[in-house]
Amino acid sequence: MTVARSEIIRRTALRMGGHSGTATSTSGVGTAAILSGLLDTTGDDSKYVGWHLFFPDAASEADRERVITEWNDSAGVATFKARSDTTWTSETYILSPDYTLDEYRQALAKALRESKRTYRYVMPAVPNTDRYRLSGMTWLEGAADIDAVWASDSPNMLHNEDFELWQNGSALAPDGWTLAGSGASVARATTGVHSPYSAVVTRASADATLYQDAPPILVQHLVRSTSAPLPVISFGARVTASTASIARVGVYNGSSTTWTSYHTGNGVPQFLSSTYQTTATDTALRLVCSVDTSAGAGTFHLACMTQLDSLPSQLQDRGSLAYAEYAPNYRVRNMGFVPVVDMGSHVSGQIIIYSRREFPAMTADTDVVEDQYATMLEHGLVRYLTDAMKPNQNRERLDRIRGESAALWARSLEKNISKPVPAPIAQVRVGGI
């Protein structure tokens, strides 16, 4: 379940003493509306004059806010500057006594920036390397944002292999992945197996790809090292398609791509896999989820790219969840321009960084956040909305609301941070007679 930005603003307006319901136009020229729930409620025709009236369902951004210039209490009719559309029925309205729509949006944007939650970031380990610069974690404000570093023996070189993380929203590429292709689109679907989601890639006028590159330092080690033979890369993903011969997976080496077979188009998930022998001229190792040849869509989940001759069955079945995570010795510090992790010893497989990351920005009223965070963000919105002092405001009332919300917001933020706990070295059962 998710909650849209417009709904967070609506709920917050109610906390601030506003009203909400459905609005229906009356005049045919877009200058008045009947506000449900407010008919003959105050006996005062000046009660709502000067209040801000929001229309989040309006088709045009220019029509989403008006100031009430006249109020007919007995009829529940608000008059305002004309909207470009003259007739509407059952649109949601939000009535705000103190603040504009832009002020709500700006306060919510600040609450999103200042609210952080635990984020799990996977880096493939580089052989014979014990220092890792965290330049890819662009949200870090320093080493203090890193809560824990763990490791796993999983051979998968990909971050967000199961498409669980969508920091930029459900219609943009999932975390760690890049969408390419003219007219291509990607969407989050609730058809995951080992996570709630999978990625649906749709081809329009040109081939559509969703891809992720292995870190350059790892690529250089694999194809330039003189201490070992060049590795074989085994790769694959669980793929679903309803059209034959359009969805497949590949590894791109900087100049050409080695592909798996196509999905048969039977609408049933199939794990497509193959291998690629690296060469000394490779400049990249990129896992590519592709929908090509003709228009259509493919669904991808549990993507894998490893330095192995074949994909282990447990990786195909369960992904990196099949491998236990453990707490290694490490140290985090700020060095130069980015935080650095110094591992106490060489690690094979994955290095997993648990850090504090801000919530994604919400730039449209239809942008959403997970339902469990909505109430917290409402309190954060109130906290920052009431920063500004305005003439003729009842600050006693606003400061009381502000104090309550600020305390609840701070308490909620503590619940967003979760540090992994190492398993005990040995299990001990204590009993008695």
N, C-alpha and C positions, 0 to 999 in steps of 0.2 A: 504494500500500500504506500502511496505517495501523497504529498500535499503540495499544491501549487502556490506560487508566490502570492497570487491574488487572494487565496484563502487565508494565508498567514496574515496578510494585511487586514482582511475582514475580521478575523478573530481578534486581532490586536485593537482595531477600532472599537470593538465592543468592550474590551477591557478599559479603554480610555473614555468610556461613557457615550460612545456613538450608537448608531442603530444600523440594522441591515434587514433586507427583505427583498421583495420583488417590485419593480417599477414598470408602469405602463404609460405610454405617451397619451396625451389627451387632446392636444390642439391640432394635430396634423401638420404642425410646422416645427416641431422639435423643440419647443420652448417651455414645456411643462410636462410634469409626470405625476401620476398618483403613486404615492409611496405606501405600500401595504404595511399594516401594523401601526401606522401613525395617524389614522383618521380619527379626528375629534378626541385627541388624547391629552391636550394641554389647555385648551380654551384660550390660547394665546397666539394671535396671528403674526407675532414677531419672534416666536420661539426659535425657529430655525433659520431666520434671515442671517446671512453671513456665514453659515456653515458650509463646509465643503462636501459636495456630493460626487461620489465616485461611481462610474459605470464600468466595471471590469470586463463586461461582456461586449462592450461597444466594438464595432468592427474597426474603427479608426482610433489611433492613439489620441488624436486631437479631440475626440468626443468622450474621453474617459474621465474627465473631471469638469465640474461646473461649480460655481458659487451660487447659492440660493439668494435671489433678490426679492422674492415675495413668497409668503407662506399662507395658505388657506387651511386653517386647522380643521374646520368642520368637514371639508372635503378631502383632506390629506393630500393637497396638491402643492407641489413646489414649482416655482417659476424660476427660470434661469436663461442665460444666453443660449441662443438656438444651437442645437446639434445639427450636423450635416444630414443625418438620417432623420426623417420626420415622424416615422411610425415604428414603434416596437412594443412588444408585449412580454411580460414576465422576465425582464432582465434583472439580474441582481443589482441592487444598489447598496452602497456603503455610505453612511452619513457620519462625518467626522467633525467634531466641534472645534478643534484647535489646530490641526496640522493638514498640510497639503499632501497630495498623493506622492509628489516627488520627495517630500520629507520622510514619508513612510519608507519609500524605496531606498533612499540613501541610508536611513537608520538600519534597515535590514541588511543592506550591503556591508555595513560596518560590523554588524553582529556576526555575519557569516565569516568575515575576515578574522575576527577576534575569537571565534569559536573553533577549537581544534579537537580532533579525535584521532585515535590510534590508526596508523596506516602501515600496512605490511608491504615492504618493497623487497623484491628478490633480485639478487645479483649473481650471475654465474661466477664461480670461483675460477681464478686463473692459476694454473700450476706454478709452483715455486714463487708465488707472490704472497706477501703478508700485509701489504699496505694498499688500501682501496680508497680512492678519492670519490666522494659522493656528489660529483658534479651533476649527475642525472637527477638528483633529488632537489629540484629547484625551489621547492617550498621551504626548505630548511632555513631558519634564521641563525643557525649556529649549532655547534655540537650539543648544546643543552636541549635541543629538540629531539635528540635521539634517546629513547628510553631503554632499548635493549638491542643486542646483536646476537642472533642465533645462527646455527648452521644446519644443513641437511645433506644427506648423501644422495639426494635426488640428482640424476644426471641431466635433468631438463635445464636448458640454458635460457628459458623464457620467463619474463615477468608477466603475471596475470595470465597464466596459461589457460585458465578455465573461464576467462572473461567475466570474472566476478566484479571487478572494479571499473566504475564509469564516472570518474571525477568530473568530466566535462558535460555530463548529461547523457540521456539514453539515445539521442539521435546523432551523437558525434562519436568518433572512434574511442573504443575502450582504452584504459590506461596502458601505456607501453606500446600501443599499436598505432599505425598510420593508415588512413584510407587514401587510395589513389584511383584515378580513372575518371574521365569526363562523364559527369552525370551520375557517378556512383553514389550510393548511399549505404549507411549502416544503421542498424537498429538493434536495441537490446530486446531479447525475447526471454520469457520465463520458461525456457525449455532446457535449462541446464541439468546436468546429472550430479556432478560433485560440487556445484555452486548453484545459486538461484538462476543464473543467466547463461545465455549463449549469444553469439553475434550473428545477425542475419545480414549478409552482404547482397546487395541488389545491383545488377548490371543494367544500364540503360543504353546509351549510345556507344559506349566503349567498354573494354574489359575492365572489371572492377577488382581491386586487390586490397586486402587488409594484411599488413606485413609488420614484422618486427626484426630489427637487426641485432645480432650479437654485438657486445661491446667491442670497439676497435682493438683494445689492448688484448682481448682474448683471441680475436681473429689473427692478429699479428703473431701471437704465440703459437697458434695451431699450425699456421702455414709457413712460418719462418724459422721455427725452432730447428736446431741442428742436432738436438739430443734425442730425438725420437722420430719414427716414421710419420708421414703425414696421415692424419686420422681420417676415418670414414665417418660421415655425418649421417645418422639415421634420423628420420623425421616423419611426422604424420599428424593427423587430427581426426576427431570424430566429426563426420560430415553428413548432412541431411539435405536432400534436394528432391523436388518433384518432377524435374526435367532431366532427362539423361544427357550426359556428356557436356555439362556446363560447370560443374563444381569440382575442384581438385586442390591439391596442396603441393607446394614446390619449395626448393631451396635455390636462391639466387646467389651467385658467387661474385657479382660485380660486373659480369658481362653476359652470362647465360643462366638459364634456369633448368634444373632437373625436376621433373614432375612425377607425381604419383599417377595412377590411373584415375579416370573420372568416376564420379558417383553414378550409379546406374539409373537414378531417377525414380526409384520405387517409393520414395517418401519415408524410408526407414533409415535410422542412423547406421552409417558404415564407417569403420576406422580405416582410413586410407593412409598407406605408408610406403616409403621407399628409402633408398640410400643414395649418398653422393660421396664420391672419392675426392677429397680436397686436392688442390694443386698449389704449387709455389707461386703461381701468378694470381691467385684469388685475392680480391681486395675487399670482399664482404662475405658474410654468411647471414642470409636473410631468410626467415621462414615466411612464406607467402601463402595466404588463403585466397584463392582466386575463383571468380565467376566470370567465365569467358565464352567466346564463340557466338552466343546469342543472348537475348534478353532473358532475365530470370533471376532467381534468388537461390542462395545456398546458405545453410546454417552451419556454423562452426563452433566446436567446443573441444576442450582438452587438447590443445595444440602442444606438440612435442618437437624439440630439436636437440639432439644429444651427440656426444663424441663417442658413440658406440657403433659397433658393426650392425647391430639390430636393436630394435626397441624392446626393452624388457616387458614381459606380459603384464606385470603389476603397474607399470607406467601407463600402458594402454588402457588398463581397466580402471585404475584409481587415480592416475596422475601422481603428482608429488606427495599427495596424502599418504601414499603407500610407504613413504620413507619417514622415519622418526626424526624430529628436530631435537637438537641438543644445544646446551649453552656452552660455548667455547670460551677460552680466555681471550680478552680483547681490551682495547683502550680506544676511546673516541676523543678527538681533539680538533681544535681549529688550526688549520695550517694554510697560510696564504689566503686564497679567496674562497675555499670550500672546506667543509668538515672532512676529516679523514678517520678511517677505522684502521687501526693497527691490530692485526690478529696475532695472538700469542704463538701460533704455529700455523703451518700450511694447512689449508682446508681444501678438500675436494668436494665437488657437488655445488651446493648453493650457499650463499651468505644471505641471511634474511635480516633486514633492518626494520625495527619497529620504531616509528617516529611519530611526531605530532604534526598533523597536517590540517590546514584550514579547510572549511567547507567550500565547495565550489560556488562561484558567483552565480546569482540568478539575475539574468539580464532581460527576461521577458516574463509577463504575468503567467505564462503557461509553464515556465520552468518549475521543476518539482524537487522536493527533498523527501527523504524517507520519513514515513509517518511518525516514527518514534522520536524524531528530533524536532518536530514541528512546535511542540509546546515550549521547549527550551528556546527556540529561536524567537517565539513570540515575546518571551521575557527579555531576551537580548534586544529585540526591536524597541520595546518600551524603554529599556535602559538608555539607549542612544537617542531615541526620539525626543525624550524629555530633557536632553542636554541644553537645548536652546531656550533662552528666556524671552518671552514675548509680552508685549504690552497687554494689560487688562486680563491676564490669565489668572485663574484661581490656582496659585502655586501650592497652596496647602493640599488641595485635592491631588494635583499632579505629583507632588513630592511623596505623598503617601503611596500612590500607585507605583511610582518609580522605586521607592525603597523596597516594596514587596517584590517587585519583579527583579530588581538587581540581586537580591538575596537568593531568589529561586534560580536565576540564571547562573550565578556563581556555583551554586550547589549542583546544578545539572552538568556544568562543564567538568566537574571532577569525575562524573560517571562515564565520560567519554574516553578516558585514558585507561587502557588495560595493558599491563606488562605480563609477558609470558612467565610462568613459574616453573623452574626446573623440577623434574621428578626427583624424589629422594634417592640417595645413593643406594640404600637398601631398605626394604620394607621390614618393619618390626611390628610384631603383634604383642601388645601388652595385655596381660590377663591376670587373674588371681583365683584363688581357691574360694 
